[in-house]
C-alpha cells in the first residue's frame, strides 16, 4: 500500500513538473534559444520536481515488492 501511495504522489509531481516545462515552451516563441530555454528550466524548482517524480516512479516500478503489494 505504501508503494502505491508513493507512486501516486510521484505521479502528481511528474504531471506538475512536465506541465510547467510545456508551459515554459512559450519562451521559445518570445525569442529565447534552445540553450537559454534549457538553462532556464534547469533552474526552476517546479521543473526539477517533475524530474524527481519521474525518477521515483522508475524506482517504484522496477523494484520488487512484497507478495501482497500491487505490482505496477
C-alpha positions in Angstrom: 0.0 0.0 0.0 2.9 2.3 0.7 4.4 1.8 -2.7 1.0 2.7 -4.3 0.8 5.9 -2.3 4.4 6.9 -3.2 3.7 6.0 -6.8 0.6 8.3 -6.9 2.4 11.2 -5.2 5.4 10.9 -7.5 3.0 10.7 -10.5 1.4 14.0 -9.4 4.9 15.5 -9.1 5.7 14.4 -12.6 2.5 15.8 -14.0 3.0 19.2 -12.4 6.7 19.4 -13.4 6.2 18.4 -17.0 3.2 20.8 -17.3 5.5 23.7 -16.3 8.0 22.5 -18.8 5.4 22.6 -21.6 4.1 26.0 -20.4 7.7 27.4 -20.5 7.9 26.4 -24.2 6.2 29.7 -24.8 9.6 31.3 -24.1 10.9 29.9 -27.4 8.3 32.0 -29.3 9.4 35.1 -27.4 12.9 34.9 -28.8 14.7 32.6 -26.4 17.1 30.0 -27.9 17.1 26.3 -27.0 20.2 26.6 -24.8 18.7 29.5 -22.9 15.4 27.6 -22.5 17.2 24.5 -21.1 19.2 26.7 -18.8 16.0 28.4 -17.6 14.1 25.2 -16.9 17.1 23.6 -15.2 17.0 26.4 -12.6 13.2 26.2 -11.9 12.3 24.1 -8.9 8.9 23.0 -10.3 10.6 21.6 -13.4 13.1 19.7 -11.2 10.2 18.3 -9.2 8.9 16.7 -12.4 12.3 15.0 -13.0 12.5 13.8 -9.4 8.9 12.4 -9.6 9.9 10.6 -12.8 12.9 9.0 -11.2 10.8 7.9 -8.2 8.2 6.3 -10.5 11.0 4.4 -12.3 12.4 3.2 -9.0 8.9 2.1 -7.7 8.1 0.2 -11.0 11.4 -1.6 -11.3 11.9 -2.7 -7.7 10.4 -6.0 -6.5 7.7 -5.5 -3.9 6.2 -7.8 -1.2 3.9 -10.5 -2.3 0.8 -8.6 -1.2 1.7 -5.4 -3.0 0.1 -4.3 -6.2 2.8 -4.9 -8.9 2.7 -1.9 -11.3 
